[in-house]
């Protein structure tokens, strides 16, 4: 038997403005993937961490240790 692990999302509402088209895309994809819209957006945005140029940019920022910790990318920073 596999035990469930907590998601530990520590989610908070945000105040962003996105286009109607984007909202519809998220809505339809969430329905397709049988996920909530929040889960869908969360998963897609985590894919940004695959952009090595972005990771390098974060690494070169001043006071990056706090940012790296919050983003959970210690293993990606050299």
N, C-alpha and C positions, 0 to 999 in steps of 0.2 A: 504494500500500500504506500502510495506517495502522500506525504503530508503537505498541506498548503503553507506557503510562506507568505508573510505579510508583504503588502505592496510597498509600504513605507513611502508613499508618494508625497506626503506632507503638502498636499495641494491647497492652493489659495486662489480665490477668484482674481481675475485680472481685468483691467479696463482697456481693452484694445478695440479698435475699429477696423473691421475687415469688410471687404466687398460682399455684395449679395451673391456674386458668382462663387466666391470662395466658401461662403457659408453653405451654399447648396452642394458644392463638391464634397465638403466634409460630411454633411448630412447623408448624402447618398452613399459615400464610401463607408461610413460608419454602419449604415444599414446593411450594406453588402458584407462587411467583415463581422457583423454581429457584435459590435462594440458600441460603447457610448461615443458621442462626439468628442468628449473630453479625452477619453482613452485614445481615440484616433489621432487627435492633434498632438497629444503627448508623445505617442510613438513616432510620428513623422518628424517632429521637431528634434527628437533624440538622434535622428539620422544625420543631423547637422554635424554631430561629433565625428563623423567619418571624413569630414573635410580637413585634410592635413594642413592646408594653408591657414585655415581658421585656428586650428590647434597651435600652429607655430606663432600666429599673431597673438593669441592669448599668452603663450609662453614668454613672449617678448614685452608684454605690458608691465608697467611698474606695478608693484603690489599684486602680482599675479597669484601669489600663494593662496590668498583668500578666494579669489575667483576660481582657481583650479579646484580647490576643495569644494566649493559650492556646486561646481559643474560636475564633480565626480569623475575627473579625467586624470587623476594622478598617474595612472598606468600608461596614458598616451603621451605624457610630457616627459621629454628626455632629460 
